[in-house]
Amino acid sequence: MRLSHSRAVTLMVAVTLMWSIAGVVTRHLEHARSFEVTFWRSLFNALALLLILPLLQGRALLTGLRRGGSALWLSGLCWAVMFTAFMVGITLTRVANVLVTMALGPLFTALIARFFMGQRLAPRTWAAIAVAGVGIVWMYASQMQGGQWLGTLVALGVPVAASVNWTVVQRSQAKGLQVDLVPAVLLGGVMSAACTLPLAFPFQASGSDLALLALLGVVQLAIPCVLAVWCAKALKAPEVALLALLEVIFGILLAWAGAGERPGFEVLAGGSLVISALVFNEFLGLKESKQ
C-alpha cells in the first residue's frame, strides 16, 4: 500500500518522535550500562524484526537476504556501527551532544559523494558544511573542559556510518541492484548484538532495565525503522532529511523534561548552527527539486 504525501509526512513525524525517546529512556535505567545497554537494545530490535518482517515480506525476506550480495551485508554492517555508536555515545555524554552530532549525516553523505563518487556539490552545500563545522567545533571546545568529548567522538560514528550506508545503496542502485534497507536493519541488529555480547558481561540489568531496553529495541528502533523506509518511498530525500531533524528537537526536549538533562549554552549555540545549516541546505534542495 502506497502512502499519500500528507500521510507520509505525518507518519514520518511520528517516526522521529519514536526515535527521540532513546535518551530519556536510557537515563531511567537502574543498573545496565554501556555495552550491555547496546547488546539488549540490538537483540530486542533483531527479535522484533524477525517477527515483523516475515509478516510484511513473507518468503521475499529470505530471497532478499540470499540475493542481497555484498552491498546488503555492508549496509548491515553500517547499521550495526550506528546502533552501537549511538547507545555507547549516549551512556558517555549528554543526549543533546549525541543528537546534534548525528544530524551531520546528510553533510557527511554529501562529502563522501563528492570525493568518492565524483558528484559535484552546490555552493549552498559547501556553505552548510562550513557553518555546521563551526557549530561542531564550538560544541567540542566546551566538552574538552567538561570531559564529555569521548561520548561525542563515539557518536560521530553514527553519521559517518550512515553516510557510508547511503552511498553504498546509491552506488548499488546506479548499477541496477536493489538493496532492501529493512533486511539490512535486521542484519545490523544481529551484528551489533553479536559484537557487544562479549563486552556486555557480567550482565547487571534489572527486570525494569530489560523492560525499558525492550521498549527501545521494539518501539524506538524496529518499528520506526520499518516505517521510515516505507515513508521514504513517498517522500523526496530532502523532505526525509528535514523531517528527520525533528528527532534532535524532540530528543533534547524529552531528555530535559523527563530526565532533567538541561543542555549547556555551548551545545545549544553550536547545535543551532548545525541545525540551521542543515535546514537551509535541505530546504533549498527541496525547492530546487520542485522547479
N, C-alpha and C positions, 0 to 999 in steps of 0.2 A: 504494500500500500504506500503510495507516494504522498508526502506531506504537502499541503499548500504552503506558500511562503509565510503567511502570518502565523500559522500553527507551528512551523519550524522555528520561527523567531521565539515564540512563546515557550516552546519546548526547550530551546537552547538556553533561555534564561533559567528555566528550572534545572537544567543540567549544571550550569555554573553554580547555582545555589547548593546542589548536592555535592559538587566538588569542594565547595568552600567550607564544609563542616569539619574537614580533617584537622585543622589547627585546634579548634575549640574542644573537639572530642579527645584529641591526644592529651590536652592539658588536664583532663579529668581521669587519666589512667593512674592507678594506685601503685603498681609495682613494675609493670613491664617497661622496659627501656630499650632504646636504640635498635639493635639488630633484631631483638625479639619482637618489637613492635612491627618492624618491617616484615619479618617472617610471617606472623599471624595474619597481617593485613593482606599480603600477597597470596597466602594459602587460601583464605576465605574468598578472595577475589577469583582465584582459579576454580575453586569448588563451585562458586555461584555460576561462573561462565560454563562450566561443564554441564550444569543443569539447564541454563538459559539457551545456549547456542544450539543444542540438538533440537529444541522445540522450535526455534526460528529457522534453522537451516537444514535440519534433517541430515540425510546422508551427504548432502553437499559440503557439510563441515569436514568430514573425513576426506572427501575428494580434494577440498581446498588445501588441507594440511599436507596431503601426499604430493600434490602438484604445485605447491607454492614455491618450491625451489629455494635457492639461497636468499632471495630477496625477502621472502616470508620469515625465514629464520633470523636474518639480520634485523628486520623490523621488530621481531620478538625480542631480540637482544637489546635493542634500543628501549623498548618498553620496560624491560627488566631494570635497566640502568635508571630510567625515570622513576619507577616505583621505589627503588632502593634509595636513590639520592634524595628524593623528596622526603621520605619518612625519617631517614637519618639526619638530614638537614634540620627538620622541624624539631627533633629532640636536642639539637645542639644550639639553636638560636631562636629568635623570635619569629612568630608566624609571618609578620609583615615582611621581614627580610627575605624569607623564602619565596613568598608570593610575588614580590616585586622582581626578584631575580628570575623567577620562572617566566615572567612576562616578556623577557628578552627573546624568547623563542623565534618569533617572526623575523626579527632583525638578524639573528644568527643564521636563520634559513636563507635570508637574502644574501648574506656574505658567502655562505657555502655555495649557493647557486652561482654567485659571481666568479669565485676563484676556482671552483671545481667543475662547473658546468658551462662556464663562459657566458652566462646570462648578464646582460647589461642592467645596471641599476639606475633608476631615475634619480635626478638630483634631490628630490624630496626624501628618498630613502637614505641617501648618504647623510642628509641633514638630520634625519631622525636618529640614525646610528650615532652621530656625533653628540647630539643632545642627550640621548639615553646613556651614552658613555660617561658624560659629565655627571649624570644622576647617580650612576653606579659607583663612580669614584667617590662621590660625596658620601654615599652610604658606607662604603668600605672604610673610608677615613675615620668615621665615627666609631666603627666596630673594632678597629685596631686598638683603640684605647679601652673599649669595653670588653674585649676578649671574646667577642662573638663572631669574629671573622671566619673561623673554621666552618661553622654551620652554613654561612652564606657561600663559602667556597665550595662545600659539598653540594649545596643546592644548585650551583652553577652547572652541575652535571645534567640537570633536568632540561634546560633549554638547549644545551649542546646536543644531547641525545635526541631531543625532539626534532631539532633541525636536520640532523643526520637521517632520522627516520623519514621525514617528509621528503628529503632529497632522494632517498632510496626508492620510495614509492613513485616519485615523479619520473625518475630515470627508467624504472621498470615499465611504467605506463607508456613512456616515449618509445620503448622497444616493443610495444604491443602486448606486454604482460600485465596481468591484473593482480595486484596484491590486496587481498581482503584484510583490512586492518583489524577486524574483530577477532578472527582466529589468532592474529599476531598479538593482541592484548592477552589472550589466553596463554600463549606461549611465554609472554613476558611475565605473567604471574607465576607460572610454573618455574621458570628460570630464577626469578627473584627469590621465591621460597626455597628453592634448592640451594642457592648460593649463600643465603643468610642463615640456613638451618644450623650449620656447624658453629656459627658465631652467636647464635641465639641461646646456647646452653650456658649455665643451667636456667631452665625456664622458671620465671618468677611471677608470671601473670596470674592475677586472681580471677575468680569467676566473673567479677564485674569487668575486669580488663578484657577478658575474652569476649564478653558480650559487646563491649564498645568496639573492639577490633573487628568483630564480625560485622558490626554496623558499617565500619569503614570499608571493609572488603566488598560488601554487597551493595550498600546504598551509596557510599561515597565514590566507589570505583567501578564495579562491574556494570551496574545498571546505567549510570550516566555515560560510561564509555560507549556502550552499545547505542544509546540514544544519540550521542554526539555524532557517531558515524552515520546514523540514519538522517540526522538533521543536515549534515554536510552534503547530502545528495540533493537537497532542496535550496541550499544557500550558497552564495559565492564565497570564495576564500576570504576576501576582506571582511565580509559580514561575519563569518565564523570567528575570525581573529578579533574583531571589535567586541562581539558578544562575549567571547572567552575572557576578556579583560574584567568582566563583572566578577569573576572569581576572586580577583585581587581585592576589590572593594568589599564584597560580601565576606571574604575570609578575614580581613582585618577587623571589620566591624563585629563579626561574631566572636573573634578571639578577645576583642576589647570588652564587649558586653557580657560574654559568657564565661570568660576566664580572667578578666581584669588585666589583660595584657595590653597596656597602652603603648602604641608605637612612639618612638622618640621623634624629636623635631627633624633630625637629620634624615631619618628614614622617610618621614612624610614629605620632606622637601625633595630629597633625591628621588623618591618614588614618584612624586608628582611630575618631575621632569621626564622620567622613563615613560609613564603612562601617557602624558601629553604628547610625547614624540610618537608613540605607537598609534594613538588615536588620530593624530594629524596625518601620519603616513597612510594608515589603512582607510581613513575617510576619503582622502584624495584618490587612493587607488580604486575605491568603490565608485567614486564619482566618475573617474575616467572610464571604468568598465561599462558604465551606463550610457556613455556618449556614442 
